[in-house]
């Protein structure tokens, strides 16, 4: 047994998909070699974290210059749409950001007792457990990665370690995007990333309405087109919001 965030988890159990884990880390390492699109990178990392840990939902939050957490990327539908957002402000993600200590395998049915303000959101969620892990840099917490596992599934010690490694990769990616070693510069770049995320969310809505498709499909089209053209996701999103939507995006090519 090993202790994470004051709770014991099974250190002997293995990750459910070890080969997949190796492939994911290779994929993320490769992304760090090229000029980094922070918004796209964090979305991919969140997607892969959820898949590796068998999560029904996963979300990654970053702090802005005022120290408030914002949801940068999410996947899955384990519970109400706002659960992953709310837990950053009054739940596991908030605690992890404040203390730098992981919160592991908390039963959603007991969330209301530990975090009363989060109770209503958790009550509407499907049965499951939530784990939150810190994004840390030299003693400073930049954000939190949260995963919700379905039913009574508990993460093993090895799985928690993999989840923390994913959070650490997210931190490395954010540091890769900065130009100096000063924390103030990092904070400014995180603020820019948060603003880019807002533009991307707006573009998803515009494209979905224009092309008559779903929000997830609109996001897939944006990512696919941005990668094919070699432009940042936020730049393409800004064009969409400004009304410069072309045929490639409308027909999904």
PESULDA-V394098 format. One record per residue. N is the residue number from 1. RES is the residue in one small letter. NEAR is the number of other C-alpha atoms within 10 Angstrom. Layout:
N_RES_NEAR + N_RES_NEAR
This chain:
1_x_12 + 2_x_13 + 3_x_13 + 4_x_17 + 5_x_14 + 6_x_11 + 7_x_13 + 8_x_14 + 9_x_20 + 10_x_16 + 11_x_16 + 12_x_11 + 13_x_13 + 14_x_13 + 15_x_20 + 16_x_15 + 17_x_13 + 18_x_14 + 19_x_10 + 20_x_14 + 21_x_19 + 22_x_10 + 23_x_11 + 24_x_18 + 25_x_16 + 26_x_11 + 27_x_14 + 28_x_19 + 29_x_14 + 30_x_10 + 31_x_15 + 32_x_18 + 33_x_10 + 34_x_9 + 35_x_10 + 36_x_16 + 37_x_19 + 38_x_26 + 39_x_19 + 40_x_20 + 41_x_18 + 42_x_24 + 43_x_17 + 44_x_18 + 45_x_25 + 46_x_27 + 47_x_20 + 48_x_22 + 49_x_28 + 50_x_23 + 51_x_19 + 52_x_21 + 53_x_23 + 54_x_20 + 55_x_26 + 56_x_20 + 57_x_25 + 58_x_28 + 59_x_29 + 60_x_32 + 61_x_28 + 62_x_24 + 63_x_21 + 64_x_20 + 65_x_14 + 66_x_8 + 67_x_14 + 68_x_14 + 69_x_24 + 70_x_19 + 71_x_20 + 72_x_24 + 73_x_23 + 74_x_24 + 75_x_22 + 76_x_17 + 77_x_16 + 78_x_21 + 79_x_21 + 80_x_15 + 81_x_15 + 82_x_10 + 83_x_22 + 84_x_31 + 85_x_22 + 86_x_20 + 87_x_27 + 88_x_29 + 89_x_17 + 90_x_16 + 91_x_25 + 92_x_29 + 93_x_30 + 94_x_21 + 95_x_21 + 96_x_24 + 97_x_29 + 98_x_15 + 99_x_12 + 100_x_21 + 101_x_17 + 102_x_26 + 103_x_21 + 104_x_25 + 105_x_24 + 106_x_19 + 107_x_20 + 108_x_25 + 109_x_16 + 110_x_14 + 111_x_22 + 112_x_17 + 113_x_11 + 114_x_13 + 115_x_15 + 116_x_13 + 117_x_16 + 118_x_20 + 119_x_20 + 120_x_13 + 121_x_20 + 122_x_27 + 123_x_17 + 124_x_15 + 125_x_17 + 126_x_18 + 127_x_18 + 128_x_22 + 129_x_24 + 130_x_26 + 131_x_24 + 132_x_33 + 133_x_31 + 134_x_30 + 135_x_29 + 136_x_19 + 137_x_14 + 138_x_5 + 139_x_8 + 140_x_14 + 141_x_20 + 142_x_23 + 143_x_30 + 144_x_31 + 145_x_34 + 146_x_30 + 147_x_30 + 148_x_31 + 149_x_26 + 150_x_19 + 151_x_13 + 152_x_12 + 153_x_15 + 154_x_21 + 155_x_26 + 156_x_22 + 157_x_22 + 158_x_19 + 159_x_23 + 160_x_24 + 161_x_16 + 162_x_18 + 163_x_24 + 164_x_21 + 165_x_16 + 166_x_24 + 167_x_26 + 168_x_18 + 169_x_19 + 170_x_25 + 171_x_19 + 172_x_16 + 173_x_22 + 174_x_23 + 175_x_17 + 176_x_17 + 177_x_16 + 178_x_17 + 179_x_10 + 180_x_11 + 181_x_9 + 182_x_9 + 183_x_13 + 184_x_11 + 185_x_13 + 186_x_20 + 187_x_18 + 188_x_14 + 189_x_20 + 190_x_22 + 191_x_17 + 192_x_14 + 193_x_20 + 194_x_22 + 195_x_15 + 196_x_21 + 197_x_22 + 198_x_15 + 199_x_20 + 200_x_25 + 201_x_15 + 202_x_16 + 203_x_26 + 204_x_25 + 205_x_18 + 206_x_20 + 207_x_25 + 208_x_19 + 209_x_13 + 210_x_15 + 211_x_16 + 212_x_12 + 213_x_16 + 214_x_14 + 215_x_17 + 216_x_13 + 217_x_15 + 218_x_24 + 219_x_20 + 220_x_15 + 221_x_21 + 222_x_24 + 223_x_19 + 224_x_16 + 225_x_19 + 226_x_18 + 227_x_14 + 228_x_9 + 229_x_9 + 230_x_9 + 231_x_13 + 232_x_19 + 233_x_23 + 234_x_25 + 235_x_13 + 236_x_21 + 237_x_28 + 238_x_16 + 239_x_14 + 240_x_23 + 241_x_18 + 242_x_11 + 243_x_13 + 244_x_10 + 245_x_18 + 246_x_10 + 247_x_9 + 248_x_11 + 249_x_18 + 250_x_16 + 251_x_11 + 252_x_15 + 253_x_9
